[in-house]
């Protein structure tokens, strides 16, 4: 996350904890604002200390409680879903947090090594269906899958970077070559 350029972006971290992703977004990626959702009061206290220690507290809004209740709606350029083994319980919340134009969802999950492509397809299809159910005419494409680490034998911690964008914008960007890294899910047969 620290390598991203988020200077003009509003980010929602649905599982902020002590700031594992919040701090890199603010300190290194220079996010304009991060909404940090967390329900563990001890983690919130540690997050507050970490934000002050890194002089970025003024660019972070901590929302204590269940993210399905506390998360802002319609504000985010990017949403981080860093919960293992799965964050699927908050995918609807993540879609609702994005601006109406769409954005990027960083979806974490623990996945069997033989099912990585199936999981990626599942992420893309379910996010598409959720967006449609919320009235958005978005295309959803998994732009990148990061293999973070082995979590257990044959189980990987993966992060799928899912781009959600208006269907017309998506086709225009694809036509001019601005979307070139779309994962070919049909090539995932091994």
C-alpha positions in Angstrom: 0.0 0.0 0.0 2.9 2.3 0.7 3.9 2.3 -2.9 0.6 3.7 -4.2 0.1 7.3 -4.9 -3.1 8.3 -3.1 -2.5 12.1 -2.8 -6.0 13.1 -3.8 -7.8 10.0 -2.6 -10.2 9.3 0.2 -9.8 5.8 1.6 -11.9 3.7 3.8 -10.2 0.9 5.8 -13.0 -1.4 7.0 -10.7 -3.4 9.3 -8.2 -0.8 10.6 -6.9 -2.5 13.7 -3.8 -0.7 15.0 -3.2 0.9 11.6 -1.4 -1.8 9.6 -2.7 -0.3 6.3 -4.0 3.0 7.6 -0.5 4.2 8.4 1.1 3.3 5.0 -1.8 5.0 3.2 -1.3 8.2 5.2 2.5 8.3 5.7 3.9 6.9 2.5 1.0 7.0 -0.1 0.0 10.5 1.1 -3.8 9.8 1.2 -5.9 12.9 1.6 -8.1 11.3 4.2 -8.6 7.8 5.6 -11.7 6.6 7.4 -10.6 3.9 9.8 -13.3 1.5 10.9 -12.5 -0.7 14.0 -14.6 -2.3 16.7 -11.9 -3.4 19.2 -11.5 -0.6 21.7 -7.9 -1.6 22.5 -7.0 -1.5 18.8 -8.6 1.9 18.5 -6.5 3.2 21.4 -3.3 1.9 19.8 -4.4 3.3 16.4 -4.8 6.7 18.0 -1.4 6.6 19.5 0.2 5.4 16.2 -1.5 8.2 14.2 -0.2 10.8 16.6 3.3 9.3 16.7 3.4 9.5 12.9 1.9 13.1 12.8 -1.0 12.1 10.6 -4.0 12.1 13.0 -5.5 15.1 11.4 -6.0 13.1 8.1 -7.7 10.2 9.8 -11.3 9.8 11.0 -11.7 6.8 13.4 -15.1 5.2 13.2 -15.5 2.9 16.2 -17.9 0.0 15.9 -19.1 -2.6 13.4 -18.1 -1.3 9.9 -21.4 -2.5 8.5 -23.0 0.3 10.6 -20.3 2.9 11.0 -18.6 3.0 7.5 -19.3 6.1 5.5 -21.2 5.8 2.2 -20.4 7.3 -1.2 -17.0 8.9 -0.2 -14.2 6.5 -1.1 -11.9 6.3 -4.0 -10.4 3.1 -2.5 -11.5 0.6 0.1 -9.2 -1.8 2.0 -10.8 -5.1 3.2 -7.9 -6.5 5.1 -9.6 -9.2 7.1 -8.5 -12.9 7.1 -9.6 -15.5 6.4 -12.2 -13.6 4.5 -13.7 -10.1 4.3 -16.8 -11.2 2.4 -19.1 -10.2 5.3 -18.3 -6.5 4.4 -18.2 -6.5 0.6 -21.6 -4.8 0.5 -20.4 -2.2 2.9 -17.3 -1.7 0.7 -19.4 -1.1 -2.4 -21.6 1.3 -0.6 -18.5 3.2 0.7 -17.2 3.9 -2.9 -18.2 7.0 -4.8 -20.9 6.7 -7.4 -18.2 6.6 -10.1 -16.6 3.5 -8.5 -13.1 3.0 -7.3 -10.7 0.3 -6.2 -11.4 -2.5 -3.6 -8.4 -4.3 -2.1 -10.0 -7.6 -1.2 -8.0 -9.9 1.1 -8.6 -13.6 1.5 -7.0 -16.9 2.5 -7.2 -19.2 -0.5 -6.3 -22.7 -1.3 -3.4 -22.6 -3.8 -5.3 -24.8 -6.2 -8.3 -22.4 -6.1 -6.7 -19.0 -6.7 -8.4 -18.5 -10.0 -11.7 -19.6 -8.8 -11.5 -17.2 -5.9 -10.5 -14.3 -8.2 -13.6 -15.1 -10.4 -15.7 -15.3 -7.3 -14.5 -11.9 -6.1 -15.2 -10.3 -9.5 -18.6 -11.9 -10.0 -19.9 -11.2 -6.5 -18.7 -7.6 -6.4 -20.4 -7.1 -9.8 -23.7 -8.6 -8.5 -23.5 -6.5 -5.3 -22.9 -3.3 -7.3 -25.9 -4.1 -9.6 -28.1 -4.8 -6.6 -27.1 -1.3 -5.3 -28.1 0.3 -8.6 -24.6 0.8 -10.0 -23.9 0.1 -13.7 -20.3 -0.8 -13.0 -17.9 -3.1 -14.7 -15.7 -5.0 -12.2 -12.3 -6.3 -13.1 -9.6 -7.8 -11.0 -6.6 -5.8 -12.1 -4.0 -7.5 -10.0 -3.7 -10.4 -7.5 -0.9 -10.1 -5.0 0.3 -13.3 -3.4 1.2 -11.9 0.0 2.5 -15.0 1.8 1.8 -18.6 2.7 -0.7 -18.6 5.5 -0.6 -22.4 6.1 0.3 -25.4 3.9 -1.4 -24.9 0.5 -3.2 -21.8 1.8 -2.1 -18.4 0.5 -3.0 -14.9 1.7 -4.1 -13.1 -1.5 -5.1 -9.6 -2.2 -7.3 -8.9 -5.3 -7.3 -5.3 -6.5 -10.7 -5.0 -8.0 -11.4 -1.9 -10.2 -15.1 -0.9 -10.2 -16.0 1.7 -12.8 -19.0 2.9 -14.8 -19.5 0.5 -17.8 -19.2 3.4 -20.4 -16.0 4.7 -18.8 -14.6 1.2 -18.6 -15.2 0.6 -22.4 -13.7 4.0 -23.2 -10.6 3.4 -21.1 -10.2 -0.1 -22.5 -10.5 1.2 -26.1 -7.7 3.8 -25.6 -5.4 1.3 -23.8 -5.7 2.8 -20.3 -7.0 -0.6 -18.9 -4.4 -3.1 -20.0 -3.7 -5.3 -17.0 -7.2 -6.9 -16.7 -6.7 -10.4 -15.5 -7.9 -12.9 -18.1 -9.9 -15.1 -15.9 -10.5 -17.6 -18.7 -6.7 -18.2 -18.8 -6.9 -19.5 -15.2 -7.3 -23.1 -16.0 -4.3 -24.5 -14.1 
